[in-house]
Amino acid sequence: MPSTTVIILDEYPPPPPQLYDALRTMDAELVTRTLPDLMYGDTEELPVADVLLVPAESDGESVRTAVRRLRRRAGAPIVVVWTVAGFAALEEHVRLGHDYLVPPFLPALVGARLHSCSERAGLGRTLREADARAELMGYEKELEIGREIQAGFLPESLPVPEGWEIDVRFRPARQVAGDFYDVFEISRGRRLAVVVADVCDKGVGAALFMALIRSLLRHTAENSGLQHLMAAGRAGGGRRTPVVGATPLLNAVTATNGYLTRNHLRQGYFATLFFGVLDPVTGSLVYINGGHNPPLLLRADGSDPVPLDVTGPAVGVLPDCVYTLGYAQLDPGDTLFVFTDGVPEARCPGGSFLGDERMLDLLAGPPVSGKDVVDRIDLAVREHTGTAEQHDDVTMLALHRPRAARGPRADGAGHRVVA
């Protein structure tokens, strides 16, 4: 078995002796680093590894940020979370798509799991290197054709219900992107589906998976029929109410995850996504957040933004996983702001991120309109990036419910800017 390089996160608690013994048995190269080292250290000093081994007590989002930095260095390692008894803490990592190890830490079992992770990491690096070689060989024409084809998967116009506004900003980091968004009607036009997703990595491979995942989601949702799902009412009420559109939502996400994990797990690609289904009449929203940046519900009264929690793992990672439903209510004057990690992780020439705190500061106060929200954040991203290279795709979607209905738009189109 080829040697596997493993970064061991130097956090409490340390790995148990049995796990260390298993790693030594498989002749793994062990590199110890702290989480701050990986998140803020010099990029050139970041280790190249197949596996990042972390305790379940580690903060999942911080680990996710560290992996993104490692990915830019030499391809992302596969995160493997271990625990002896902290199974509740393990749940957050599973939702984020991380692999895991639990006792008994038998050498054969640990070796097989890490060998599989090493192969996935190696495949990811191979795809990344192939993408880089394609660029160096000057395949600009082919990539431009790919961008034109990919643009055909994005909606030319958006079905905007009466009394609502939808505004989108989409800027790929390269000629082709791993981000995508979609807005379409389901349940015989009674509900509006809103999707924003981010395929891991970027470039040609991510773009191919973007097209596949987008097609699977839309086809399944549109062909699930007009169905009702008996779903639990929102917090504060114990009754059960029928939710139109929830069944197509669940079918689309679970079927897409099932197809990807059955047929494409070895490619090492997955996607975080937010898929919401809106009742335009009442403003009720049912959604699934598969490991995506929590969208922000901006209230008309200017109170603190309300994040919409993760309700399941990224699609394409775990076979037969369970996705639960989340609920929100958009009242007149409210805006739902959905974005990909290219927004808070926009980097200035010095390498620092725009950050979640800065983004929240920019969103303070009551939203004037969805377009105002998108324009404000996009301007901040551009100013922060300055002359630096855009490192990740940037996608933003704002779903706004004006205080007074303005009637249906004449062309039925939302704002979309592709730059």
N, C-alpha and C positions, 0 to 999 in steps of 0.2 A: 504494500500500500504506500503510495507516495506520501512524503512528509507534508504535514499540515501546519501552517503557522497560525497560532492562536494568541490573540490579545486577551489577557486576563485583566479585567477591570479591578483596580486596586481600591476596593470599597469594602465597608463592613456589611455583612460578614464575609470573611475570606472563604474561598472554596474548601470544602471538607477534604480530609486526607484521601478518602476513597476516590474522589474525582481527580485529585492530583496524580494518584497512582495510575489511574486509567489513562490519563494524558501521557504519562511517561511510558506506559506500555506501548502505546501507539506511536512512539517516537515523534511526538509533536514538538515543534519549536515554540516555546512559551515566551511571550513578551508582556511585561507588566506595565500598565499605564493608568494614570488617574483619569477620571472623566474630564476635569478641567484641561488636562494635557491635550485630550482629543478634541475638545470643543474650542479651545482658545490658543493652543500652542502653535509654533511655527509650522506652516504647511509642509515645508521641505523635510521636517523632522518626524512627520507622521509615519508610523510603521505601515508596511504593506502586509496584509494578512488575509486569511481565508475566513476566519471565525473571530467574532468578538464575544467573549464569554463574560456574562454579567450576572450578578445576583438579582433575584426577583425584587429586592427592596430598592433597586435603582430606579430613578425617575425615568419613565418610558420616553417622554418627549425629549429629555436631555440626551438619552441614548440615541434617539432618532436624529437629533442634530449632529451628534458626533459622527454617526454613520454617513451623513451627507458630506461632511468634510473629508472623511476617509475615501468616499466615492470619488471626489474630485481629485484626490491624490493619485489613486491607482485602482479604482474600482471598489465597490462596496463589499465589505465582509458580511457574512451572514451572522445575524445576532442570535446567539443561543443563550437563553436565560435558564439558570439553575436555581433550584430551591430544595430544601430538605423538608420544611414543614409550612412555608409561607405560601400556600396555594392561593390565598385570596389576592396577594400581591402579584401573583403570576397572571391574573386575569387581564390587567392593563396591557401587559406585553403581548399576550395572545391576540388582543384586539388590534394591536399595532402590526400584527403579522410576524412577530418574532417566533423563532423556534424555541424549544425548551428541553431541559433534561431534569428528571426527577429520580430519586432512589428507586432501585439499587443502582449505583454507579459501576456496573460491571464493565470491565475493559472492552469486551466484545460489543456490548450495546453502545457505549460511548464512542468507540472507534467507528462503528457503522454510521452513527448519527453524524459525527463530525466529518467523516469521509464524504457523505452525501452533501453536507453543507459546503465542503471544499470544492466539490465538483460544480455546484451551483455558482459559487463565487468565481471559479475559473471560467465558467461559461459567460458570466457577466463581463469579466475582463476581456474575454475574446471578442464578444460583441462590441464592446467599447473600442478595442483596438482596431477592429474591422471598420468601424465607423470613422475613426481617425484616419486610417489609411485611405478610405474612400475620399475623404476631404483633401488629403495631401496629393492624391493622384489627379485631382482636378475634375471631379465629377459634378461640377456646378450645374451642368445642363440636366443631368439625371435628377439631381436634388430639386432643381426648380420644377421639373415635371412632377416629382413627388409632392412638392408643396401645392401645386395646382390640384392634384388629385385629392390630397388631404383636405384642401379648402372645400372640396365638394361634399365632405362629410359634415361640415359646419353649416348650420341653417343660414340661408340667404336672407330670410326674413323671419321674424318671431311672431307667433300667434299671441297677440296681447289682448287679454279680455277687457271688456268695458270696465272702466273704473280702476285700471291698473297701469303701471308703467314698468317696462323692463329695459335695462341698459346694460350693455356688455362691453368689456374691453379685453382684447386678446392680442398679445404680443409674443410670438415664439422667440426663443433664444437663438435658434438656428433656422435654417430654411424649412425644416420640418419640426413638428412639436410632439411632445407627449401629453400635453394638456388638451382637454377639449371641453366643450359645453354643448348643451342641447336643450331646446324648449319645444314641446309638442303636446298635442291634446290626446287624452286617453278617455276611456269609459264613455265613448260616444259623444265626446266633446264636453262632457260635464266636469272634467277635471283637467288641470294643466300640470304636466310633468316638467320639472326643472332639474337638469343634471349638470354638475361641474365635477370633473375628474382629473386626476394627475397620474399618468403612468410613470412608474419608477424609471429613473434615468431620462435621457433625452436623445435625440438623433433618430436615425433611420429605424432601428429596432423598436424604440418606443413609439414611433409614429405608426408602424405596422400594427402594434398591439392596440394603439389608440383607435384605429379604424375598426379592428375586430371587436373590441369591447363596446364601442359606441353602437355598432350594428346589432350586437347581441342584446344590449339593454333595450334599445328602441323597438326592435322586432318583437321581443318577448312581451314588453309592456303594452304595445299596441294590439297584440293578438291574444291578450289574456281575457278579453271580453268584459262586459259590464258585470262586475261581481261585487259582493259585499263581504267584508270581513268583520266578524264580531271582535272588536278590539276594546281593550280596557279604556275607560274614560280618562281624561287628564287628571293630574293630582288634584285632590279635593273632592272628587266624585267617585262613588263606588259603582255606579251603574255601568252597564255595557251598552255601547251604541254601535250601530253599523257604520262603517267607514267606507264610503265609495272610493275606489281607486287604490285601497291598501293591498288588495290581492294582486293586481298587476304589478305594484311596486315590489312586493315580496317575491313574486314569481320572477321578475326581471333580474333582481340582484342574486337570488339563490341559484337560478338557472345559469347565469353568467359565471358565477363562482364555480359551479359544478363543471361546466364545460372547460373552463381554463385549468382547473386542477386535474381534470381527467386527461387533458390533451396537451397542455403546455407548461406543466410544472417544471420540467427540466430546463426550459428557456430562462427561468429565473426572473421573469417579469411579473409584476402585479400592479394594481392600481388602487389608490385611495379615491373615494368618491363620495359626493353628497347627492342624493336622489330624493327630491321632495315632490309631493303631489298636493297641489293647491285646489281648494274649493273657492273659485272666484267670487261666489255669492256671499259666503260667510267669512272668508279670510282664514279658514281653518287649514292647517298644514300638517300632513303626516309625512314622515321622512325616515330614511335610513342614512346614517353617516358611517360609511365603511372606512374607518381609520383616517379620515380626512381632517384637515384643519377645521375646527369648529366654526361654522358660519356664525355671524353676529346679527342678532335681532336688535335693530336700532329703534327705540321707542319714540313716539311723537312727543312725549313730555321731556325728552333730553336726559332721561335717567341712564345709568350705566348700561352699556351693551350687554345683551344676554346671549351667551354662547350656547349653541345647540350641540349637545354632547355626542360623543361617539356611541354608536349602538351596535357595532360589530366590527370585525377585522377587515382589512383591505381585501378586495376580490382577487382571486388567483393564488392564494397562499395556503389556506387550510381547507381540505375537503370536508364536506358535510358539516360545516360550521353553522351556527345559528345567528340569524340577524333579527334583532328586535326593532320595534317601531318607536319613533319619537314623535312628539306632538308639539305644535306651537300655534299661536294665534296672532295674525296680523290685523291690527285694528287700523282705522283711518289715521293716516299720518305716519305709520310705521314703515320701516324698510328692512328687508332681509338682504344682508351683504354676504355673498359667497365668494371665496377667493382660493387660489392655490398658493403653495408655499413660496412661489417666486416673488410674492409681495413682501412678507416680513423678512425674507432672506435675500432681498435685493442688497447688493454689496457696493460700497463706495470704492474709490481707487485704493484706499488703505486696507480694504478687506473687511471692514465691520458691516454688520447687518443693519438694515433699517429697524428691525425688531418689532415685537408685538406691542411693547409699551408705546412706542412712537406711533404706531398705527392706531392704537386705541385713543391716544391724545388727539389725533387728527379726526377721529369719529365722534368726539365729544359734542354734546349739544343735540337738539332735535334735528333730524334730517329734513332738508328742504325738498329734496327730490332724490331719486336714485341716480340720476345723471350727475347731480352735484357731488354725491358720495364717490362715485367712480372717478370723476374728474379730479377731485381733491386728492384721492389716494394715488392715482396715476401720476399726477404732477409731483407728488412727494417722492415716488419711486424714481422718476426720471431725474429729479434734482439730486437725490441721494446717490444714484448710480454715477451721474456725471459722465466723465470720459471713460469710466471702467467698462469692461465687457459685460454684457448681460449674461449672467451665468445660468439662469433658469427661465423657463417659460412663465409668463405673467398672464393670468386669467382672472377676471373679476366679473361678477354678475350681481346687479342690484335689482331686487323685486320690490317695487314701491307701491303703496296704496295711498293715493292722495286723500286729503281730508274731504274734498268735494269731488265727486265723479266728474270727469271731463269728457266722457263719452268715448266710443271706440275710435281708434286711430284710423285715418282714411286708408293708409296703405298696409295696416296691420304689422308694421315693421318696428322692431326695437332698434336702439342705437348699437352699432357694432363698428369698432375701429380695428383694422388689422394693419400693423406697421412693421 
